[in-house]
Amino acid sequence: MTPNDRTAKGGGSYGPLNSPSLNSPEHESLIGSSRQRSQAYGLREMDAPDFSVAGRGLLNQTLEENSFLYQHAAPVMETLYQQIANTQSMVLLTTRSGMVLHSLGDADFLEKASQVALAPGVDWSEKSKGTNAIGTALTEEHPVVVHGSQHFLEANRFLTCSCTPIFDPYGKVMGALDVTGDHRSYHQHTMALARMSAQMIENHMYADVFPKEIIVRFHARAEFLGTLMEGIAVFTGDGRFVTANRSAQFQLTLSANALGAHTFSSLFGVSISQFHDRVRTAGTRPMNLCLHNGVTVCCISDVKSRMPFGGMHFGATASASDEPAADTQAKAPAKADAPSTAASRDAQRRESLSSLRYLDTGDTQVAAVIQKLYKVRGRDIPVMILGETGTGKDLLAQAIHNDSPRAGNNFVSVNCASIPETLIESELFGYEEGAFTGAKRKGSVGKVLFANGGTLFLDEIGDMPKHLQARLLRVLQERKVSPLGAGKEVEVDVAVICATNKNLKDMIARGEFREDLYYRLNGLVVRLPALRERQDLEVVTRKILASVCHSPTPIGISNQVMNLFHQFPWPGNFRQLYNLLRTAVVMVGCNEDIQMHHLPDDFLEEVQMADLVLPRASVKQMEVIRPAPEQAPAMTAPSAPPPFASTKLENVALGAMAQALRSTGGNVSVAAKMLGVSRNTIYRKKALLPADVWG
């Protein structure tokens, strides 16, 4: 099916993606056609599903081939999952062929999902699984819901799946976004959430797909700029039309084919050179333009084209005003409407990690951090936590809150890196009913107001968009919030903790972070050491093992494995250690001891790449480190690792990566293949590599 065909049907990337309602004649016809295809593929309803998973090499290759899709979809999936959390559901991202790339799900539903192989590397095309939302949506290139018994294979009929294709800016299917859950908990709005999320992913791609073209974002109402509803149109430097998103086509009242015959001047009523002049003079203000159909729109533009004179570049980005659009009063937050965040769910699962005292496990650097935090407890002094990714900044923030006088009120975590830029303003500051199309009927309180009386944790603060930094500074200084669409400010009282793995002072020097916001946030600055720098590796390893395995007999770990842990540089820090141990415990089964063959393959690949030579396991080396069941882990520091091991391992790994990157001109994919590792392995160590290796 071509983009023209999709436009004619009213679907695809170039028209409104309205899926037929469940059990409507259109929907029954779509399901009937899919069932006929399933039978033609030779499938039978009673067949056992194909549980085979793509091999590690094929899955890694597929992830590399779809890295552009994944990097734009992952943060949107996180936001979508927060909206459906605790509904016995999961969110999946697939390739255009139907292979699952990534999934997020409720813990209590994941076990059911594993029974039908809803996991990365599994093929959910119609040829493999018959009628199902993923395969059918990709075949029809149209959103579809497959409910319960409508699945072709009987084994899948306990599911209800809502899936929508994801189109690239040129209108070609590049994958699919799916929400799958227990058929008994299906909600009719699930598909709407999936469609909006897919459109958000598609909109995010434009800037990366067209780095040199002129991207114009517009809407008849200024407050809709930067939201899901803005129109996006792309033009060449001389004004020729390239492509446009669904909202742009709707506002321009023209199909993609019809737009192809137009230029910038015929659509917006000014020449491209006049437009350049207006962008330069607009500064940070939105511009008004008149569309060919007489509608006046507010416009912002990223102009990256080369001027035809003097070889000089020019650029300007005009952003929508922060002024409220309506005179309405924001409501005080109610606990019943608490936003469900990944951080809050995780905190509930790990209640034992709830105090500063618990985090003091024998490392002198951490102990010094905790002593400083005790001194400012309850003093309303903002705390800034520095440290590499995965060092436990979120756990420390939660512990600070739980040990503070505000512990009885909300702890609200906001990951500034995972919330899409188009949503972060409404997520932080909330919005009133009717503030924009797709807004919740009763509006949204926003994270800042929901933290009123408690603690607001701004994780990855260095990734907050520059235009929102000014608004956050104003909120922190004036202690007032103005939700989107509200005409009045609401007083708010929050303690602020922020965290980052970036050098904010360097960002200030480059103009990427506001200096005044920095000095408003850094009342007390503490740094969490990386795992490789800590003295308490054995203590935290035992604590993690105790948290992931609830066997009556404490699980042990061989000296050979622990010696390897002491030598490994842990680029992913505690997050990497936790995931590794969780996988190892599954391999062990909670009734043996962790040996080398229980460790995940990707971890052993990193060890091999670093040329770490392990001695053969002797009887002494196979002894097991095991805490006494009736005692808490000792708080004294364990013996130090070999003094040269970590340095040797890290230097060899970094040297090999640097050489590979230089020889490939900074091409991570090719370098990873040369080294026999995943691209993520190189990206995890990006901060440690010389700047000149990136081409």
C-alpha positions as CSV (number, residue, x, y, z in Angstrom):
1,M,0.0,0.0,0.0
2,T,1.4,3.4,-1.0
3,P,1.0,6.7,0.9
4,N,-1.6,7.7,-1.7
5,D,-3.7,4.6,-0.8
6,R,-3.4,5.4,2.9
7,T,-4.5,9.0,2.3
8,A,-7.5,7.8,0.3
9,K,-8.5,5.5,3.2
10,G,-8.0,8.2,5.7
11,G,-5.2,6.4,7.5
12,G,-1.4,6.2,7.8
13,S,1.0,9.0,8.5
14,Y,-0.7,11.3,6.0
15,G,-4.2,11.4,7.5
16,P,-6.2,10.9,10.7
17,L,-5.5,7.5,12.2
18,N,-9.0,6.6,13.3
19,S,-9.3,2.9,14.0
20,P,-12.7,1.3,13.4
21,S,-14.6,0.9,16.7
22,L,-14.7,-2.5,18.3
23,N,-17.3,-4.9,16.7
24,S,-18.3,-2.3,14.1
25,P,-18.9,-3.6,10.5
26,E,-15.5,-2.1,9.4
27,H,-13.7,-3.8,12.3
28,E,-15.4,-7.1,11.7
29,S,-14.4,-6.9,8.0
30,L,-10.8,-6.2,9.0
31,I,-10.7,-9.1,11.4
32,G,-12.3,-11.4,8.8
33,S,-9.7,-10.5,6.2
34,S,-6.9,-11.2,8.7
35,R,-8.3,-14.6,9.6
36,Q,-8.5,-15.5,5.9
37,R,-4.8,-14.6,5.6
38,S,-4.0,-16.6,8.7
39,Q,-5.6,-19.7,7.2
40,A,-3.8,-19.1,3.9
41,Y,-0.5,-19.1,5.9
42,G,-1.3,-22.7,7.0
43,L,-2.0,-21.8,10.6
44,R,-4.6,-23.6,12.7
45,E,-6.4,-22.1,15.7
46,M,-5.3,-24.8,18.1
47,D,-1.6,-24.5,17.0
48,A,0.9,-23.9,19.8
49,P,2.4,-20.4,19.3
50,D,6.0,-20.2,18.0
51,F,8.0,-19.3,21.1
52,S,11.3,-19.1,19.3
53,V,13.4,-16.0,20.0
54,A,15.9,-14.5,17.6
55,G,19.4,-15.3,18.5
56,R,21.5,-12.7,20.3
57,G,23.4,-11.8,17.2
58,L,20.3,-11.3,15.1
59,L,18.5,-9.4,17.9
60,N,21.5,-7.1,18.3
61,Q,21.7,-6.5,14.5
62,T,18.0,-5.8,14.4
63,L,18.3,-3.3,17.3
64,E,21.2,-1.6,15.4
65,E,19.1,-1.4,12.2
66,N,16.2,0.1,14.2
67,S,18.2,2.3,16.6
68,F,16.6,5.5,15.1
69,L,13.1,4.2,15.8
70,Y,14.1,3.0,19.3
71,Q,15.8,6.2,20.4
72,H,12.7,8.2,19.6
73,A,10.1,5.6,20.8
74,A,11.7,4.7,24.2
75,P,11.0,7.9,26.1
76,V,7.4,8.0,24.7
77,M,6.9,4.4,25.8
78,E,7.9,5.3,29.3
79,T,5.3,8.1,29.4
80,L,2.6,5.8,27.9
81,Y,3.4,3.1,30.4
82,Q,3.0,5.6,33.3
83,Q,-0.5,6.2,32.0
84,I,-1.5,2.6,31.9
85,A,0.5,1.3,34.9
86,N,-1.2,-1.2,37.3
87,T,-3.8,-2.2,34.7
88,Q,-2.3,-5.7,33.9
89,S,-0.8,-4.3,30.7
90,M,2.4,-3.9,28.8
91,V,3.8,-1.6,26.0
92,L,5.7,-3.1,23.1
93,L,7.7,-1.6,20.2
94,T,8.2,-3.7,17.1
95,T,10.0,-3.5,13.8
96,R,8.1,-3.2,10.5
97,S,8.2,-7.0,10.2
98,G,6.7,-7.5,13.6
99,M,9.7,-8.5,15.7
100,V,9.5,-7.1,19.3
101,L,12.3,-4.7,20.0
102,H,11.5,-3.4,23.5
103,S,8.8,-3.9,26.1
104,L,7.6,-2.4,29.4
105,G,5.1,-4.0,31.6
106,D,3.5,-4.5,35.0
107,A,5.3,-7.1,37.0
108,D,2.1,-9.1,37.7
109,F,1.4,-9.3,33.9
110,L,4.8,-10.1,32.7
111,E,4.6,-13.7,33.8
112,K,1.4,-14.1,31.8
113,A,3.0,-12.4,28.8
114,S,6.0,-14.8,29.0
115,Q,3.6,-17.6,28.3
116,V,2.9,-16.3,24.8
117,A,6.4,-14.9,24.2
118,L,5.6,-11.2,24.4
119,A,9.3,-10.4,24.6
120,P,12.1,-8.8,22.6
121,G,13.2,-11.0,19.7
122,V,9.9,-12.7,19.1
123,D,8.0,-12.5,15.8
124,W,4.4,-11.3,16.0
125,S,3.7,-11.0,12.3
126,E,0.5,-12.5,11.0
127,K,2.5,-15.3,9.3
128,S,3.8,-16.4,12.7
129,K,0.9,-15.7,15.1
130,G,-2.1,-15.2,12.8
131,T,-4.6,-12.5,13.6
132,N,-3.2,-10.3,16.3
133,A,-3.0,-6.5,16.7
134,I,0.7,-6.2,15.9
135,G,0.7,-8.3,12.8
136,T,-2.6,-7.1,11.5
137,A,-1.9,-3.4,12.1
138,L,1.4,-3.8,10.2
139,T,-0.3,-5.7,7.3
140,E,-3.2,-3.2,7.0
141,E,-0.9,-0.2,7.8
142,H,-3.7,1.0,10.1
143,P,-4.5,1.0,13.8
144,V,-6.4,-2.1,15.0
145,V,-7.7,-3.6,18.3
146,V,-7.8,-7.4,18.5
147,H,-9.9,-8.3,21.5
148,G,-10.0,-11.7,23.2
149,S,-11.5,-14.4,20.9
150,Q,-10.7,-12.3,17.8
151,H,-7.1,-13.6,18.0
152,F,-6.6,-16.4,15.5
153,L,-4.6,-18.6,17.9
154,E,-6.6,-19.9,20.9
155,A,-3.5,-19.5,23.1
156,N,-3.6,-15.7,22.6
157,R,-7.3,-15.2,23.4
158,F,-6.8,-14.1,27.0
159,L,-5.3,-10.9,25.5
160,T,-6.6,-7.7,24.2
161,C,-4.1,-5.7,22.0
162,S,-4.3,-2.2,20.7
163,C,-1.7,-1.5,18.0
164,T,-0.9,1.4,15.7
165,P,1.8,1.6,13.0
166,I,4.6,4.1,13.3
167,F,5.4,5.9,10.0
168,D,8.6,7.8,9.1
169,P,8.3,11.4,7.9
170,Y,8.0,10.1,4.3
171,G,5.0,7.9,5.1
172,K,6.7,4.5,5.2
173,V,5.9,2.1,8.0
174,M,9.0,1.7,10.2
175,G,7.5,-0.2,13.2
176,A,4.5,-0.4,15.5
177,L,3.5,0.6,19.0
178,D,1.3,-1.8,20.9
179,V,-0.5,-2.0,24.3
180,T,-1.4,-5.5,25.3
181,G,-3.3,-6.5,28.4
182,D,-5.6,-9.0,30.0
183,H,-8.9,-9.0,27.9
184,R,-10.9,-8.6,31.1
185,S,-9.3,-5.2,31.8
186,Y,-9.6,-3.7,28.3
187,H,-10.5,0.0,28.2
188,Q,-11.8,1.7,25.0
189,H,-9.4,4.7,25.5
190,T,-6.3,2.5,25.3
191,M,-6.1,2.8,21.5
192,A,-6.4,6.6,21.7
193,L,-3.4,6.7,24.0
194,A,-1.5,4.4,21.6
195,R,-2.3,6.5,18.6
196,M,-1.3,9.8,20.3
197,S,1.9,8.2,21.5
198,A,2.7,7.0,17.9
199,Q,2.1,10.5,16.5
200,M,4.3,11.9,19.2
201,I,7.1,9.5,18.1
202,E,6.6,10.5,14.5
203,N,6.7,14.2,15.3
204,H,10.0,13.8,17.2
205,M,11.7,12.4,14.2
206,Y,11.5,15.4,12.0
207,A,14.4,17.4,13.4
208,D,16.8,14.4,13.1
209,V,15.6,13.3,9.7
210,F,15.9,16.9,8.3
211,P,18.9,18.5,10.0
212,K,19.5,21.0,7.2
213,E,16.0,21.7,5.9
214,I,13.6,24.4,7.1
215,I,11.1,23.0,9.6
216,V,8.0,25.1,10.3
217,R,5.8,24.3,13.3
218,F,2.4,26.1,13.4
219,H,-1.1,26.1,14.8
220,A,-3.9,28.6,14.9
221,R,-3.5,28.8,18.7
222,A,-0.1,29.7,20.1
223,E,-0.5,27.5,23.2
224,F,-0.6,24.4,21.0
225,L,2.9,25.0,19.6
226,G,5.2,22.4,21.0
227,T,2.3,20.0,21.7
228,L,1.1,17.0,19.9
229,M,-1.4,19.1,17.9
230,E,1.1,21.4,16.2
231,G,1.5,21.2,12.4
232,I,5.0,20.4,11.1
233,A,6.0,21.1,7.5
234,V,9.4,20.7,6.0
235,F,10.9,22.7,3.1
236,T,14.2,22.8,1.2
237,G,16.3,25.9,1.5
238,D,14.8,27.4,-1.6
239,G,11.2,26.8,-0.4
240,R,10.2,23.5,-2.1
241,F,7.8,21.3,-0.1
242,V,9.3,18.1,1.3
243,T,6.8,16.6,3.7
244,A,4.3,17.4,6.5
245,N,2.8,15.6,9.5
246,R,-0.9,14.8,9.9
247,S,-1.8,17.9,11.8
248,A,-0.2,20.1,9.1
249,Q,-2.1,18.4,6.3
250,F,-5.3,18.9,8.3
251,Q,-4.7,22.6,8.9
252,L,-3.6,23.1,5.3
253,T,-6.6,21.1,4.0
254,L,-4.4,19.4,1.5
255,S,-3.2,15.8,1.1
256,A,0.5,14.9,0.9
257,N,0.2,14.5,-2.9
258,A,-1.5,17.9,-3.3
259,L,1.1,19.5,-1.0
260,G,3.9,18.2,-3.3
261,A,2.8,20.7,-6.0
262,H,3.2,23.7,-3.6
263,T,6.0,25.8,-2.4
264,F,6.5,27.7,0.9
265,S,5.3,31.0,-0.7
266,S,2.1,29.4,-2.1
267,L,1.2,27.9,1.3
268,F,2.2,30.7,3.7
269,G,1.8,33.8,1.5
270,V,5.4,35.1,1.9
271,S,8.6,34.3,0.0
272,I,11.3,32.2,1.6
273,S,13.7,35.1,1.8
274,Q,11.0,37.2,3.5
275,F,10.5,34.4,5.9
276,H,14.2,34.3,6.7
277,D,14.1,38.0,7.5
278,R,11.1,37.5,9.8
279,V,12.7,34.6,11.7
280,R,15.8,36.7,12.3
281,T,13.8,39.6,13.8
282,A,11.2,37.5,15.7
283,G,13.7,36.5,18.4
284,T,11.9,34.3,20.9
285,R,8.4,35.4,19.8
286,P,6.1,33.3,17.6
287,M,5.3,34.8,14.2
288,N,1.9,35.1,12.6
289,L,1.5,33.8,9.0
290,C,-1.6,33.5,6.8
291,L,-2.2,30.1,5.2
292,H,-3.3,29.7,1.6
293,N,-6.9,29.0,2.9
294,G,-7.1,32.3,4.8
295,V,-6.4,30.9,8.3
296,T,-3.9,32.9,10.4
297,V,-1.5,30.7,12.4
298,C,1.2,31.2,15.0
299,C,4.5,29.8,13.8
300,I,7.9,28.9,15.1
301,S,10.8,27.7,12.9
302,D,14.2,26.0,13.1
303,V,16.1,27.7,10.3
304,K,19.4,25.8,9.6
305,S,19.8,26.6,5.9
306,R,23.0,28.2,4.5
307,M,22.6,31.8,3.3
308,P,23.5,32.3,-0.4
309,F,25.8,35.2,0.3
310,G,29.1,35.3,2.2
311,G,29.1,31.7,3.1
312,M,27.6,32.6,6.5
313,H,25.2,30.6,8.6
314,F,22.2,32.0,10.4
315,G,19.7,30.4,12.7
316,A,16.9,31.3,15.0
317,T,14.3,29.4,17.0
318,A,11.2,31.2,18.0
319,S,9.2,29.5,20.8
320,A,5.6,29.9,21.9
321,S,4.9,32.2,24.7
322,D,4.6,30.9,28.3
323,E,1.6,33.2,28.9
324,P,-1.5,31.4,30.1
325,A,-4.4,31.1,27.6
326,A,-7.3,31.2,30.0
327,D,-8.4,32.7,33.3
328,T,-9.0,29.6,35.3
329,Q,-7.9,28.5,38.8
330,A,-5.7,25.5,39.1
331,K,-7.0,23.0,41.6
332,A,-5.0,21.8,44.6
333,P,-3.8,18.2,44.1
334,A,-5.7,15.3,45.5
335,K,-3.9,12.1,46.5
336,A,-6.5,10.0,44.6
337,D,-5.3,11.6,41.4
338,A,-1.6,10.9,42.0
339,P,0.4,10.5,38.9
340,S,1.8,7.0,38.7
341,T,5.5,7.2,38.0
342,A,8.1,4.5,37.5
343,A,10.1,5.9,40.4
344,S,7.2,5.8,42.8
345,R,6.3,2.2,41.9
346,D,10.0,1.2,42.3
347,A,10.1,2.9,45.7
348,Q,7.1,1.0,46.8
349,R,8.8,-2.3,45.8
350,R,12.0,-1.4,47.7
351,E,10.7,0.1,50.9
352,S,13.8,-1.3,52.7
353,L,15.9,1.3,50.9
354,S,14.1,4.1,52.6
355,S,16.6,5.8,54.9
356,L,20.0,7.3,54.8
357,R,21.2,4.9,57.5
358,Y,20.4,1.9,55.3
359,L,22.6,3.4,52.5
360,D,25.6,3.6,54.8
361,T,27.2,0.2,53.9
362,G,30.8,0.8,54.8
363,D,32.1,3.1,52.0
364,T,33.9,6.1,53.5
365,Q,32.9,8.4,50.6
366,V,29.2,7.5,51.0
367,A,29.4,7.9,54.8
368,A,30.7,11.4,54.3
369,V,27.9,12.3,52.0
370,I,25.3,11.0,54.5
371,Q,26.8,13.0,57.3
372,K,26.5,16.2,55.3
373,L,22.9,15.4,54.5
374,Y,22.0,14.8,58.1
375,K,23.2,18.3,58.9
376,V,20.9,20.0,56.4
377,R,17.9,17.8,57.1
378,G,14.7,19.9,57.5
379,R,16.6,23.2,56.7
380,D,14.9,23.8,53.3
381,I,18.3,23.8,51.6
382,P,18.1,22.4,48.0
383,V,20.3,19.4,47.4
384,M,22.1,18.6,44.1
385,I,23.3,15.0,43.7
386,L,26.2,14.4,41.2
387,G,27.3,11.0,39.9
388,E,27.5,8.7,37.0
389,T,24.4,7.0,35.6
390,G,23.3,4.1,37.8
391,T,25.1,5.2,41.0
392,G,21.8,5.4,43.0
393,K,21.0,9.1,42.8
394,D,17.3,8.3,42.9
395,L,17.6,6.0,45.9
396,L,19.5,8.7,47.8
397,A,16.9,11.3,46.9
398,Q,14.1,9.1,48.2
399,A,16.1,8.4,51.4
400,I,16.6,12.2,51.9
401,H,12.8,12.7,51.7
402,N,12.0,9.8,53.9
403,D,14.3,11.1,56.7
404,S,13.0,14.6,56.4
405,P,10.0,16.3,58.2
406,R,8.2,16.2,54.8
407,A,8.2,12.3,54.8
408,G,4.4,12.2,55.4
409,N,3.8,14.1,52.1
410,N,4.4,13.2,48.5
411,F,7.8,12.4,47.0
412,V,7.5,13.2,43.3
413,S,10.2,12.1,40.8
414,V,10.6,13.7,37.4
415,N,13.1,12.3,34.9
416,C,13.8,15.3,32.7
417,A,15.6,13.0,30.2
418,S,12.7,10.5,29.7
419,I,9.7,12.9,29.3
420,P,9.4,14.1,25.7
421,E,10.1,17.8,25.3
422,T,6.6,18.4,24.0
423,L,5.1,17.0,27.2
424,I,7.5,18.1,29.9
425,E,5.9,21.5,30.4
426,S,2.4,20.0,31.0
427,E,3.9,17.2,33.1
428,L,5.7,19.6,35.4
429,F,3.2,22.5,35.7
430,G,-0.1,20.8,34.8
431,Y,-2.9,22.1,32.6
432,E,-6.6,23.1,32.9
433,E,-9.5,21.3,31.2
434,G,-9.6,22.2,27.5
435,A,-6.1,23.6,27.5
436,F,-5.4,21.6,24.3
437,T,-6.8,18.9,22.2
438,G,-6.2,15.5,23.9
439,A,-6.1,17.0,27.4
440,K,-7.7,15.0,30.2
441,R,-11.3,16.1,30.8
442,K,-10.6,17.4,34.3
443,G,-7.1,18.7,33.5
444,S,-3.9,17.6,35.2
445,V,-2.4,18.8,38.5
446,G,1.2,18.5,37.3
447,K,4.2,17.1,39.2
448,V,5.1,20.4,40.9
449,L,1.7,20.9,42.5
450,F,1.4,17.3,43.4
451,A,4.6,17.6,45.3
452,N,3.1,20.4,47.4
453,G,4.2,20.0,51.0
454,G,6.6,17.3,50.0
455,T,9.7,16.8,47.9
456,L,10.2,17.4,44.1
457,F,13.1,15.3,42.7
458,L,14.3,16.5,39.3
459,D,16.5,13.7,37.9
460,E,18.8,14.4,34.9
461,I,18.2,18.2,35.4
462,G,20.9,18.8,32.8
463,D,18.5,17.5,30.1
464,M,15.8,20.0,30.8
465,P,15.0,22.2,27.7
466,K,16.4,25.7,28.0
467,H,13.1,27.5,27.7
468,L,11.6,25.5,30.6
469,Q,14.6,26.2,32.8
470,A,13.5,29.9,33.0
471,R,10.0,28.8,34.0
472,L,11.3,26.4,36.7
473,L,13.5,29.1,38.1
474,R,10.5,31.4,38.4
475,V,8.5,28.7,40.2
476,L,11.3,28.0,42.6
477,Q,11.9,31.7,43.4
478,E,8.2,32.8,43.6
479,R,6.8,29.5,45.0
480,K,3.9,29.8,42.6
481,V,2.7,27.7,39.6
482,S,0.6,28.7,36.7
483,P,-0.8,25.6,34.9
484,L,-1.2,25.6,31.2
485,G,-4.5,27.3,30.4
486,A,-4.9,28.8,33.9
487,G,-5.1,32.5,34.4
488,K,-4.1,32.5,38.1
489,E,-1.0,31.3,40.0
490,V,-1.2,28.7,42.8
491,E,1.1,28.8,45.7
492,V,3.3,25.8,46.2
493,D,5.7,24.6,48.9
494,V,8.2,22.0,47.9
495,A,11.7,20.9,48.9
496,V,13.9,20.5,45.8
497,I,16.4,17.7,45.1
498,C,18.0,17.5,41.7
499,A,20.5,15.1,40.1
500,T,22.7,14.9,37.1
501,N,25.5,13.0,35.5
502,K,26.6,16.1,33.5
503,N,29.0,18.9,34.2
504,L,26.5,21.8,34.6
505,K,29.3,24.4,34.8
506,D,30.6,23.3,31.4
507,M,27.0,23.5,30.1
508,I,26.7,27.0,31.5
509,A,29.9,28.0,29.7
510,R,28.4,26.7,26.5
511,G,25.1,28.5,27.1
512,E,23.2,25.2,27.5
513,F,22.2,25.7,31.2
514,R,21.0,28.8,33.0
515,E,23.6,30.0,35.5
516,D,20.9,31.6,37.8
517,L,19.0,28.3,37.9
518,Y,22.2,26.4,38.7
519,Y,22.9,28.6,41.8
520,R,19.2,28.3,42.8
521,L,19.6,24.5,42.9
522,N,23.0,23.8,44.3
523,G,22.5,24.6,48.0
524,L,24.3,21.5,49.1
525,V,26.2,19.6,46.4
526,V,27.1,15.9,47.1
527,R,28.7,13.4,44.8
528,L,28.0,9.7,44.8
529,P,31.1,7.6,43.9
530,A,31.0,5.2,41.0
531,L,30.7,1.5,41.9
532,R,34.3,0.9,40.8
533,E,35.4,3.5,43.4
534,R,33.6,2.1,46.3
535,Q,34.9,-0.1,49.1
536,D,31.7,-2.0,49.9
537,L,31.1,-4.0,46.7
538,E,30.6,-7.3,48.6
539,V,28.2,-5.8,51.1
540,V,26.0,-4.2,48.4
541,T,26.2,-7.4,46.3
542,R,24.8,-9.4,49.2
543,K,22.1,-6.8,49.8
544,I,21.0,-7.0,46.1
545,L,21.0,-10.8,46.2
546,A,18.8,-10.7,49.3
547,S,16.4,-8.4,47.5
548,V,16.1,-10.4,44.3
549,C,16.0,-13.9,45.8
550,H,13.7,-14.8,48.7
551,S,14.8,-18.3,49.2
552,P,15.0,-19.5,52.9
553,T,18.7,-20.3,52.3
554,P,20.7,-17.2,51.3
555,I,22.2,-17.5,47.9
556,G,26.0,-17.5,47.7
557,I,28.5,-16.3,45.2
558,S,31.8,-17.9,44.3
559,N,35.1,-16.3,45.1
560,Q,36.0,-16.5,41.4
561,V,32.9,-14.5,40.4
562,M,33.5,-12.0,43.2
563,N,37.2,-11.5,42.2
564,L,35.9,-10.8,38.7
565,F,33.4,-8.2,40.1
566,H,36.3,-6.5,41.9
567,Q,38.2,-6.2,38.6
568,F,35.3,-5.1,36.4
569,P,34.9,-1.3,35.9
570,W,31.1,-1.3,36.0
571,P,30.2,1.3,33.5
572,G,26.5,0.9,34.3
573,N,27.2,1.0,38.1
574,F,24.6,-0.4,40.4
575,R,22.0,-0.6,37.7
576,Q,24.2,-2.9,35.8
577,L,25.1,-5.0,38.9
578,Y,21.5,-5.3,39.9
579,N,20.4,-6.5,36.4
580,L,23.3,-8.9,36.2
581,L,22.6,-10.4,39.6
582,R,18.9,-10.7,38.9
583,T,19.6,-12.6,35.7
584,A,22.2,-14.8,37.5
585,V,19.7,-15.6,40.3
586,V,17.2,-16.8,37.6
587,M,19.9,-19.0,36.1
588,V,20.8,-20.4,39.5
589,G,17.2,-20.9,40.7
590,C,17.8,-19.6,44.2
591,N,19.1,-23.0,45.4
592,E,22.7,-23.1,44.2
593,D,25.6,-20.6,44.2
594,I,26.4,-18.1,41.5
595,Q,29.3,-19.4,39.3
596,M,30.9,-18.1,36.2
597,H,28.5,-20.0,33.9
598,H,25.5,-18.3,35.5
599,L,26.6,-14.8,34.4
600,P,24.8,-13.2,31.3
601,D,26.5,-13.6,28.0
602,D,26.8,-9.8,27.3
603,F,28.6,-9.3,30.5
604,L,31.1,-12.1,29.7
605,E,31.5,-10.5,26.2
606,E,32.6,-7.3,27.9
607,V,35.0,-9.2,30.0
608,Q,36.5,-10.9,26.9
609,M,36.8,-7.7,25.0
610,A,38.7,-6.2,27.9
611,D,41.1,-9.1,27.7
612,L,40.7,-10.0,31.4
613,V,42.5,-13.3,32.1
614,L,40.8,-15.4,34.8
615,P,42.6,-18.2,36.5
616,R,41.2,-21.7,36.4
617,A,38.8,-22.3,39.2
618,S,40.6,-24.0,42.0
619,V,39.0,-25.6,45.1
620,K,39.8,-22.4,47.1
621,Q,38.4,-20.2,44.3
622,M,35.2,-22.1,44.2
623,E,34.5,-21.3,47.9
624,V,31.3,-19.4,48.3
625,I,30.7,-16.0,49.9
626,R,27.5,-16.4,51.9
627,P,26.0,-14.2,54.6
628,A,24.7,-15.9,57.7
629,P,20.8,-16.2,57.4
630,E,20.1,-14.8,60.8
631,Q,22.5,-11.8,60.5
632,A,22.4,-8.6,58.6
633,P,25.5,-8.1,56.3
634,A,28.5,-6.8,58.1
635,M,29.0,-3.0,57.8
636,T,32.8,-3.2,57.6
637,A,34.5,-2.7,54.3
638,P,35.6,-5.9,52.5
639,S,39.2,-6.5,51.4
640,A,40.2,-4.3,48.5
641,P,40.4,-5.6,44.9
642,P,43.8,-6.2,43.3
643,P,45.3,-2.7,42.9
644,F,46.0,-2.9,39.2
645,A,43.0,-4.9,38.0
646,S,40.4,-2.3,37.5
647,T,42.8,0.1,35.9
648,K,44.2,-2.5,33.5
649,L,40.7,-3.7,32.5
650,E,39.3,-0.3,31.9
651,N,42.4,1.0,30.1
652,V,42.5,-2.0,27.7
653,A,38.7,-1.6,27.0
654,L,38.9,2.1,26.4
655,G,42.0,1.8,24.3
656,A,40.4,-0.8,22.0
657,M,37.2,1.3,21.7
658,A,39.2,4.5,20.9
659,Q,41.2,2.8,18.2
660,A,38.2,1.3,16.6
661,L,36.3,4.6,16.6
662,R,39.2,6.5,15.1
663,S,39.6,3.9,12.4
664,T,35.9,4.1,11.5
665,G,35.6,7.9,11.7
666,G,33.4,7.7,14.8
667,N,30.9,5.2,13.3
668,V,29.7,3.4,16.5
669,S,27.9,0.6,14.6
670,V,31.0,-0.3,12.5
671,A,33.3,0.0,15.5
672,A,31.0,-2.2,17.6
673,K,31.1,-4.9,14.9
674,M,34.9,-4.7,14.7
675,L,35.1,-5.3,18.5
676,G,32.3,-7.9,18.6
677,V,30.3,-5.9,21.2
678,S,27.0,-4.1,21.2
679,R,26.7,-0.4,20.4
680,N,25.3,0.2,23.9
681,T,28.7,-1.1,25.3
682,I,30.5,1.7,23.5
683,Y,27.8,4.4,24.4
684,R,28.0,3.4,28.1
685,K,31.7,4.4,28.1
686,K,31.3,7.5,25.9
687,A,32.2,9.9,28.8
688,L,35.5,8.1,29.4
689,L,36.6,8.2,25.7
690,P,38.7,11.0,24.1
691,A,36.6,13.6,22.3
692,D,38.6,13.2,19.1
693,V,37.4,9.6,18.4
694,W,33.9,10.7,17.4
695,G,34.9,11.9,14.0
